[in-house]
């Protein structure tokens, strides 16, 4: 499937490769610079930072600003902010633009986590399209060049569709694009994605629409593109420990042939074990480099021991997803609290991959 250049190419200053665009979605606790770098080098055209609090940026909080740190050669990145006050979000947007690190600034109006909605941010904004308009307009007025975009959901619940009002608010405020998670706040991150409703949003929109939610395979990506005609796709949890999903989707779109239906067995396509080890080690090395960079710049983590501990704790979720479905992954899960250093993690990974290699060899006999 080949696509003509879209307004998104121009908006984010992306090269035209003749394919629909596929992005890495913002995910709290996951989409730091190392994950963005790995995703970019496996086919993500654009990546987003973790959710970053506007007030934390204005208070110069070290724990907030490091969420917006980037590393060399990670490609175009969008800063993803949350908050509920037009003035503070506008001021934060201006400070973010001044860093010179980003191609756009995105407002979160879709996160369903209670600690975010309790302060009126995230999905709580869905109930107030006028406030979304006011925030976006203030942010757009505060920045000099960067586009302002929005990420939201279909509405609070299936009987309370709000996305069309939000679309109108975003368009009238001058937003450059709208990313829509095709679920309702009440669904969290599970349940069916409403593709017909997402298609209706795309049909009505005057700005580019980015489709998000439930894309866990190349077939899911194909289905969303062909049933909704969105301008781009945004991959979230399926990319954790699985950067190859971007390669898979891009290859499928290049062929123009619909892939076989995805069977939700929980199993991913079988990968070459050397490739898994190579990418996993690269991701680990990038995390170590990133944490050392934060230590030098912010004093957090405080020393080399804390760097190792932080690396171990932060990488666990990535680790299990990289090794998902492999023989020996349960063995690693049982040794979780023993993996406190980089060498210990590498040793455990090698052990797991050796077990999987033995199992694969036995299947071929």
C-alpha positions in Angstrom: 0.0 0.0 0.0 1.6 3.3 -1.1 0.4 6.7 0.1 0.8 10.1 -1.2 2.6 12.6 1.0 0.2 13.8 3.7 -0.2 17.0 5.7 1.5 15.1 8.6 4.7 14.8 6.6 4.7 18.6 6.3 3.5 19.2 9.9 6.2 17.1 11.5 8.8 17.7 8.7 9.1 14.0 7.9 10.6 12.5 4.8 8.1 11.0 2.3 8.8 7.3 1.8 5.6 6.5 0.0 4.1 4.6 3.0 1.5 5.5 5.6 3.2 6.8 8.7 3.5 4.7 11.9 4.3 6.4 15.2 5.3 5.3 18.7 2.6 6.4 21.2 3.5 8.2 24.4 3.5 5.8 27.4 4.3 6.8 31.0 7.2 4.7 32.3 8.2 3.4 28.9 8.8 5.9 26.1 12.1 7.4 27.4 14.9 8.2 25.0 16.3 4.6 24.7 12.9 3.1 23.8 12.3 5.9 21.3 15.7 5.4 19.7 15.1 1.6 19.4 11.6 2.2 17.9 12.9 4.8 15.5 15.6 2.5 14.2 13.0 -0.3 13.6 10.7 1.9 11.5 8.8 4.3 13.7 8.6 7.6 11.7 7.9 9.6 14.9 8.0 9.0 18.6 6.5 10.7 21.7 7.9 11.4 25.1 6.4 10.1 28.3 3.6 12.2 29.8 5.1 15.3 31.4 3.4 17.6 33.9 3.3 21.2 33.0 3.6 22.4 36.6 6.6 20.3 37.1 8.3 21.9 34.2 7.5 25.4 35.5 8.8 24.4 39.0 12.1 23.3 37.3 11.6 19.9 38.9 14.5 17.6 38.1 12.2 14.6 38.1 10.0 16.3 35.5 12.6 17.8 33.1 14.5 14.6 32.7 11.4 13.1 31.1 12.1 15.4 28.2 15.8 14.5 27.8 16.8 13.2 24.3 19.8 11.4 23.1 21.8 11.5 19.9 20.3 10.0 16.7 16.9 9.2 18.1 15.0 11.0 15.3 12.0 13.4 15.4 10.3 13.5 18.8 7.1 15.1 20.1 6.9 16.4 23.6 3.8 15.1 25.3 2.4 17.3 28.1 -0.5 17.1 30.5 -2.3 19.6 32.7 -5.6 21.4 33.0 -4.7 25.1 33.2 -4.3 27.1 29.9 -1.9 29.6 31.3 0.5 27.1 32.9 0.4 24.8 29.8 1.1 27.7 27.6 4.1 28.7 29.7 5.3 25.1 29.8 4.9 24.8 26.0 7.1 27.9 25.5 9.8 26.5 27.7 9.7 23.1 25.9 10.0 24.8 22.5 13.0 26.7 23.7 14.9 23.5 24.3 15.0 23.0 20.5 14.6 19.2 20.9 11.1 18.6 19.5 9.1 18.8 16.2 5.8 19.4 18.0 4.1 19.6 21.4 1.2 17.3 22.2 -1.5 17.7 24.8 -2.8 14.7 26.6 -6.6 14.6 26.9 -7.1 10.8 27.2 -5.1 9.2 30.0 -7.6 7.4 32.2 -5.3 6.9 35.2 -6.9 8.2 38.4 -4.0 10.3 39.6 -4.0 12.2 36.3 -7.8 12.6 36.0 -8.1 13.6 39.7 -6.3 16.8 39.0 -8.6 17.6 36.0 -6.0 16.5 33.4 -5.9 13.6 30.9 -9.2 12.0 30.2 -11.0 14.4 32.6 -10.6 17.0 29.9 -12.9 15.0 27.6 -15.9 16.2 29.6 -14.9 19.9 28.8 -14.2 20.5 25.1 -14.3 24.2 25.7 -11.4 23.9 28.1 -9.5 21.8 25.6 -10.0 24.6 23.1 -8.8 27.2 25.5 -5.7 25.2 26.4 -4.7 24.4 22.8 -5.3 28.1 21.8 -3.1 29.3 24.7 -0.4 26.8 23.9 -0.4 27.7 20.2 -0.2 31.4 21.0 2.8 30.8 23.3 5.0 28.9 20.9 6.7 30.5 17.9 7.0 27.7 15.4 6.2 24.2 16.7 2.8 22.8 15.9 0.4 21.9 18.8 -1.4 18.6 18.6 -3.9 16.7 20.7 -4.3 13.1 21.9 -7.7 12.0 23.2 -10.4 9.3 23.3 -13.9 8.8 21.8 -15.6 10.0 25.0 -16.2 9.1 28.7 -18.3 6.0 27.9 -20.2 4.5 24.9 -23.3 6.4 25.8 -21.3 9.7 26.0 -19.5 10.2 22.7 -17.5 13.4 22.9 -14.9 13.1 20.1 -16.8 15.2 17.6 -17.0 18.1 20.0 -13.3 17.7 20.8 -12.4 17.6 17.1 -14.3 20.9 16.6 -12.6 22.4 19.6 -9.1 21.3 18.3 -9.7 22.6 14.8 -11.0 26.0 16.0 -8.0 26.4 18.3 -5.6 25.7 15.5 -4.3 22.3 16.4 -2.2 20.7 13.7 -3.5 17.1 14.2 -5.6 14.9 16.4 -4.6 11.4 17.7 -7.7 9.4 18.7 -7.5 6.3 20.9 -10.5 4.4 19.6 -11.8 3.4 23.0 -13.8 5.2 25.7 -12.3 6.3 29.1 -14.5 3.7 30.8 -12.6 0.9 28.8 -9.2 1.8 30.0 -6.7 0.0 27.7 -8.9 -3.1 27.1 -11.9 -4.0 25.1 -12.9 -3.5 21.5 -11.7 -0.5 19.4 -14.6 1.3 17.7 -13.3 1.5 14.1 -16.6 2.7 12.6 -16.6 5.7 15.0 -13.0 6.4 14.3 -13.8 6.3 10.5 -16.6 8.8 11.2 -14.1 11.1 12.9 -11.7 10.9 10.0 -14.5 11.6 7.5 -15.6 14.7 9.4 -12.1 16.1 10.2 -10.4 19.0 8.5 -7.1 18.2 10.2 -5.1 14.9 10.0 -6.3 12.1 12.2 -3.9 9.6 13.8 -5.5 6.3 14.8 -4.5 4.6 18.1 -5.6 1.7 20.2 -5.5 -2.1 19.9 -2.9 -2.3 17.2 -1.0 -5.4 18.2 -0.1 -6.9 14.9 0.4 -6.1 11.2 -3.1 -7.3 10.5 -4.5 -5.0 13.1 -2.6 -2.1 11.5 -3.9 -3.1 8.0 -7.5 -3.3 9.3 -7.4 0.1 11.0 -5.9 1.8 8.0 -8.4 0.3 5.5 -11.5 0.6 7.6 -10.9 4.1 8.9 -8.6 5.8 6.4 -6.7 7.6 9.2 -3.7 9.5 8.2 -1.3 7.6 10.4 -1.1 4.9 13.0 0.1 5.1 16.5 1.4 1.9 18.3 1.5 1.7 22.1 1.9 -1.3 24.3 2.5 -3.7 21.4 5.9 -2.0 20.9 7.2 -2.7 24.4 9.9 -5.3 24.0 8.8 -5.6 20.4 10.3 -2.8 18.2 10.0 -5.2 15.3 6.3 -4.5 15.1 7.2 -1.3 13.2 9.3 -3.4 10.7 6.4 -5.9 10.3 3.9 -3.2 9.6 6.1 -1.3 7.2 6.9 -4.5 5.3 3.2 -5.3 5.0 2.3 -1.9 3.8 5.1 -2.1 1.2 3.7 -5.3 -0.2 0.2 -4.0 -0.4 -1.1 -7.5 0.5 -3.4 -8.0 3.4 -1.7 -10.2 6.0 -3.5 -13.3 7.6 -5.8 -12.4 10.5 -4.2 -12.1 13.8 -4.9 -14.9 16.3 -4.9 -13.5 19.8 -3.1 -16.4 21.4 -0.7 -14.1 23.2 2.2 -15.3 21.1 4.2 -13.0 18.9 5.9 -13.9 15.6 8.9 -16.1 16.3 12.1 -14.0 16.1 15.7 -15.0 15.5 17.3 -15.5 18.9 20.5 -13.7 17.9 18.4 -10.7 16.8 16.5 -10.7 20.1 19.8 -10.7 22.1 21.3 -8.0 19.9 18.4 -5.6 20.2 17.8 -6.3 23.9 21.5 -5.7 24.6 21.5 -2.5 22.5 18.4 -1.3 24.5 20.2 -2.1 27.8 23.3 -0.2 26.7 21.2 2.8 25.7 19.5 2.8 29.1 22.8 2.7 30.9 24.1 5.5 28.8 20.9 7.5 29.4 21.0 7.0 33.2 24.6 8.0 33.4 23.7 11.1 31.4 20.9 12.0 33.8 23.3 11.4 36.8 25.8 13.9 35.3 23.2 16.5 34.5 20.7 16.1 37.4 22.4 14.1 40.1 19.7 11.5 39.7 20.5 8.6 40.1 23.0 9.7 42.7 25.9 7.3 42.1 27.0 4.3 40.0 25.3 1.8 42.4 22.0 3.7 42.1 22.4 3.7 38.3 22.6 -0.1 38.3 19.6 -0.4 40.6 17.6 2.0 38.6 18.5 0.2 35.4 17.4 -3.1 36.8 14.1 -1.8 38.1 13.2 0.3 35.1 14.1 -2.4 32.5 12.1 -5.3 34.0 8.9 -4.7 32.1 10.9 -4.3 28.8 12.8 -7.4 29.6 9.8 -9.6 30.1 8.3 -8.3 26.9 11.4 -9.0 24.9 11.4 -12.6 26.2 7.7 -13.0 25.9 6.7 -16.6 25.1 10.3 -18.0 25.2 11.3 -21.0 27.2 13.0 -19.9 30.3 11.2 -16.5 30.6 9.3 -17.9 33.7 12.7 -18.8 35.2 13.8 -15.2 34.9 10.6 -14.0 36.4 11.3 -16.2 39.4 14.8 -14.6 39.7 13.5 -11.0 39.3 14.9 -9.6 42.5 18.3 -11.1 41.9 18.7 -9.1 38.8 20.2 -6.0 40.4 23.1 -5.3 38.0 23.7 -5.2 34.2 25.9 -8.4 34.2 23.2 -10.3 36.1 20.5 -9.2 33.6 22.7 -10.2 30.6 23.5 -13.6 32.2 19.8 -14.3 32.8 18.9 -13.3 29.2 21.6 -15.6 27.8 20.3 -18.4 30.0 16.7 -17.9 28.7 17.8 -17.7 25.1 19.8 -20.9 25.5 16.8 -22.7 26.8 14.7 -21.4 23.9 17.4 -22.5 21.4 17.4 -26.0 22.9 13.6 -26.2 22.7 13.6 -25.0 19.1 16.4 -27.5 18.2 14.3 -30.4 19.7 11.3 -29.4 17.7 13.3 -29.7 14.5 14.6 -33.2 15.2 
